[in-house]
Amino acid sequence: MIKHVVAFNLRPEMTEAGARELYGRAKEMLARVPGVRNFSVGPAINEGSPYRYGLVMEFDSPAALKAYLDHPQHVKFVEEQFRPAVAERLILDFEPVE
């Protein structure tokens, strides 16, 4: 199982309502892309975190993650929704040690 983790901060002009709207659009557009096994998004609970929000997805293989990253729905979401709303991000893909 491969984990795709995105930690991010929104632009200062984004409100909490805007953040919730972004969560909904992310779930609507990304969770349905073929190969996505699990999907979650939300605010950080640790106030000391350098990132205020996180998104985590699971994939069966590196090939499934690659297909997701290249999928037109993912590309459209990132270009039209995510990048305009996000000030900074950190992306980490890894395979958990069992």
N, C-alpha and C positions, 0 to 999 in steps of 0.2 A: 504494500500500500504506500502510495506517495502522498505527501502532504504539500499543499501549496498555501503559503502563509503570506498575507499582505498586511503590514502594519502601516497606518497612515494618519496624517493630520489634515484636517480640512482647511481651506482658505479662511482667513479671519472673518470675511463677510458672510460665511455660511452659518446659519442658525441651527439649533438642535432640531427644529422641524425640517430643515433642509437635509440634515444628516439622516433623519428617519426616512425621508423621501428617497434619499440615495440608497439606503439599505433595501427598501422595497424594490427599487429598480434593479439593484444588483441581484436580488433573489429572483425576481421575475425573469431577467435576461440571462443570468449566468447559471443558476441552479439547473436549468433545463438543457444546457448544452450536453450533447452526448459524452459520456465518460465521467461526468461528475457524480461521485458516489455520495458524498456528504457535503453539505454547505452550511456555513454559519457566518454571521456578520454581526457586529455590535460594538458598543463603547467599551473601552478598557475599564476595569474595576480598580486598578492600581493607580492612585493619583500621582505617583512618582514616575510613571512610565513616560518615556519621551514621545510615545505615540498614543493618541487618544482613542483610536479605533482599530479594529482588526477584522480580518476576513480569513477564513480557513476553509479549504476544500480538500477532498480526498479523491485520489485516482488509483486505478488498479496497477498502472505501470508508467514508466517515463514516457512511453509512446502515447498513452492516453492523455497525459499532461500536455505533451507537444501538440497533439491534435486539438485540444481545448484552446491552447494559446493562439493557434492559427485559425480557429473557428471564426467565421464572419460575425457571429453574434457577440463573441468576446471582444473582438477588435472594435466593433461599433460601440459597445458599452464603454470601453476604455477611452476611445477618442471623443465620444460625444457626451458622456456622463461623468466618468471618473476623473480624467485629467483636468477638465474645467473646474471641478470642485475641490481637488486635492492640492495642498501646498507641498507636501513631501510624503515619500513613501519608502518602505523597505520591503523587499520581496525575498522570501526564502523558500526554496523547494528542497525537501529532504525525504529520505526514507527512514522511518523509525526503526531503531534497533529493537528487535523482539527479544 
